[in-house]
């Protein structure tokens, strides 16, 4: 059944004018009047709906009763990712959403290939947020994670309001002495942060700052994984360990 994110309040029984983006998507999918779909607005749960009209530039849907179904894992993870180049960051964000992260913090690091500031940075964050919404539509999540504004890693690590003392923090580093098996077997009660560098990893001074901010470093065996592989491998392994599947 097609699923669509609606950035608006939803209520059982409402007759809703669908936004232009959803109208275009419905036409691409060749939906027709009377077809069923699912709508959600990111605040939790979803609504079954019936397409009541579908015209070239206008469509409406009748909402059914609210369904409290959720697809969230029993833990909360912020993915702090050094900005990767090319299409890697898009791919990485999409897969991280499928694997259950609750927030994404893009970081400008010394080895980041792409430099984004000002309007370019804002446009890229908006692009990534659209990818998050599309990934939630595809994978069945009814809570839409937020992509935070891009920050320099040094400023982010020095922000006490961001790096909170009560949360767990893990850094992936090929220089670490501990492995994945050092992570707890039981689901942490507090939210946590996973920090990954871009291509080439974090610079030594950035890693040192992360350790000073309370990050524990782990490594994944003797193989060096690409940035777009490492994060997904850890997220998948944590899902298996902490009941995220």
C-alpha positions in Angstrom: 0.0 0.0 0.0 1.5 3.4 -0.9 2.6 5.5 2.1 2.9 9.3 2.0 4.3 11.8 4.5 1.9 14.8 5.1 3.4 17.8 6.8 0.1 18.8 8.4 -2.3 17.8 11.3 -4.2 14.6 10.5 -7.5 13.6 12.1 -9.7 10.5 11.8 -12.6 11.1 9.4 -11.1 14.2 7.8 -11.3 14.9 4.1 -7.8 16.0 3.2 -6.5 18.0 0.3 -3.3 16.3 -0.6 -0.1 18.4 -1.2 1.2 18.9 -4.7 4.1 16.5 -4.2 1.8 13.7 -3.1 -0.6 14.4 -6.1 2.4 14.0 -8.5 3.5 10.9 -6.8 0.0 9.4 -6.9 -0.1 10.1 -10.6 3.3 8.5 -11.2 2.1 5.4 -9.3 -1.1 5.4 -11.5 -3.4 5.4 -8.5 -7.1 6.0 -9.1 -10.1 7.1 -7.2 -11.1 4.5 -4.6 -7.5 3.2 -4.1 -6.3 2.9 -0.5 -3.1 4.5 0.9 -1.5 5.3 4.2 -0.8 8.8 5.5 1.4 9.9 8.4 2.8 13.2 9.6 5.8 12.1 11.8 4.1 12.6 15.2 3.4 8.9 15.6 1.1 6.3 14.2 -0.6 6.4 10.8 -4.0 6.7 9.1 -5.5 4.4 6.5 -7.1 6.5 3.7 -9.1 6.3 0.5 -8.3 8.4 -2.5 -11.6 10.2 -3.1 -10.6 12.4 -6.1 -7.5 12.5 -8.3 -7.2 15.2 -10.9 -4.2 16.6 -12.8 -3.4 19.2 -10.1 -5.7 18.2 -7.2 -6.5 15.2 -5.1 -8.3 14.4 -1.9 -8.3 11.5 0.6 -10.7 10.4 3.3 -8.9 9.4 6.5 -9.9 6.4 8.5 -9.2 5.7 12.2 -5.8 6.4 13.6 -3.5 3.3 13.8 -0.9 3.5 16.6 1.5 1.2 14.7 5.2 2.1 15.1 8.4 0.7 13.6 11.0 2.3 16.0 13.8 0.3 17.6 13.9 0.2 21.4 16.8 2.6 21.6 17.7 6.1 20.3 20.8 6.8 18.3 22.1 10.0 16.8 24.3 9.4 13.8 27.0 12.0 13.7 28.6 11.7 10.3 31.5 13.5 8.7 30.2 14.7 5.4 31.0 12.2 2.6 31.5 13.2 -1.0 29.5 12.5 -4.1 26.3 10.5 -3.6 27.7 8.7 -0.6 26.1 11.0 1.9 22.6 10.6 0.3 23.0 6.8 0.3 24.3 6.8 3.9 21.4 8.9 5.2 18.8 6.8 3.4 20.1 3.5 4.8 20.6 5.0 8.3 16.9 5.8 8.4 16.0 2.3 7.3 18.2 1.0 10.1 16.5 3.1 12.8 18.5 6.2 13.7 16.5 8.9 15.4 18.6 11.9 14.4 21.4 12.8 12.0 24.1 15.4 12.6 26.2 16.2 9.5 29.7 17.3 10.5 32.3 19.4 8.6 35.6 17.8 9.3 39.2 18.3 8.2 39.0 15.5 5.7 35.6 16.2 4.3 35.8 16.4 0.6 32.8 18.7 0.3 32.7 22.1 1.9 29.2 23.5 2.5 28.4 26.9 4.1 25.6 29.4 4.1 22.9 28.9 1.5 24.5 25.9 0.0 24.6 24.2 3.4 20.9 25.0 4.1 19.8 23.6 0.7 21.8 20.4 1.2 20.2 19.9 4.6 16.8 20.4 3.1 17.6 17.9 0.4 18.7 15.4 3.1 15.5 16.0 5.1 13.5 15.2 2.0 15.5 11.9 1.6 14.6 11.1 5.2 10.9 11.6 4.6 11.0 9.4 1.5 12.9 6.7 3.4 10.3 6.7 6.1 7.6 6.4 3.5 9.4 3.4 2.0 10.4 1.5 5.2 7.3 2.0 7.3 8.5 4.4 10.0 5.9 6.8 11.3 8.4 9.0 13.2 10.5 11.2 10.9 14.1 11.8 12.1 15.5 15.3 11.9 18.6 16.2 9.9 20.3 18.9 12.0 22.2 21.9 10.5 25.8 21.2 9.5 28.3 22.0 12.2 32.1 22.0 12.3 33.1 19.0 14.3 35.3 21.0 16.8 32.4 23.4 17.6 30.0 20.4 18.0 32.3 18.5 20.3 32.8 21.6 22.4 29.0 22.2 22.8 28.0 21.0 26.2 24.3 21.2 25.3 24.9 18.7 22.5 27.3 16.3 24.0 25.4 15.5 27.2 27.1 13.7 30.0 24.3 11.2 30.6 24.3 9.7 27.1 26.6 7.0 25.7 29.0 8.0 22.9 30.9 5.8 20.6 33.6 6.7 18.0 34.6 4.3 15.2 38.4 4.4 14.7 40.9 2.0 13.2 43.3 3.1 16.0 41.0 1.9 18.8 42.1 -0.9 21.1 38.5 -2.1 21.8 36.2 -4.0 19.4 32.5 -4.1 18.9 32.2 -6.8 21.6 33.0 -4.1 24.2 29.6 -2.5 23.7 26.9 -3.5 26.2 24.7 -6.5 25.6 21.6 -4.9 27.0 19.7 -2.0 25.5 21.0 1.3 27.0 18.2 3.3 28.7 19.8 6.6 27.6 20.1 7.9 24.0 23.5 7.6 22.4 25.7 9.0 19.6 27.7 7.2 17.0 30.4 9.3 15.4 31.9 8.4 12.1 34.5 10.2 10.0 34.3 10.9 6.2 36.5 9.3 3.6 39.9 9.0 5.3 38.4 9.1 8.7 38.8 11.7 11.4 42.0 13.6 11.8 44.0 12.6 14.9 43.3 15.9 16.6 39.5 15.5 15.9 39.6 12.0 17.4 41.5 13.3 20.4 38.8 16.0 21.0 36.1 13.3 20.7 37.8 11.2 23.3 38.0 14.2 25.6 34.3 14.8 25.1 33.6 11.3 26.4 33.6 9.1 23.3 34.8 5.6 23.6 36.6 4.3 20.5 36.0 0.9 18.9 37.3 -0.8 15.8 35.8 -3.4 13.5 38.5 -6.0 13.1 41.5 -5.8 10.8 39.6 -4.6 7.7 39.3 -0.9 7.0 35.7 -0.2 6.0 34.6 2.7 3.8 32.7 5.4 5.6 29.4 4.4 3.9 30.0 0.8 5.0 31.2 1.3 8.6 28.1 3.2 9.9 25.7 0.8 8.4 27.6 -2.2 9.7 27.5 -0.9 13.2 23.8 0.1 13.0 22.9 -3.4 11.7 25.0 -5.1 14.4 23.4 -3.0 17.1 19.9 -3.8 15.8 20.7 -7.5 16.1 22.2 -7.1 19.6 19.6 -4.8 21.0 16.4 -6.1 19.4 16.0 -3.6 16.6 14.8 -6.2 14.1 
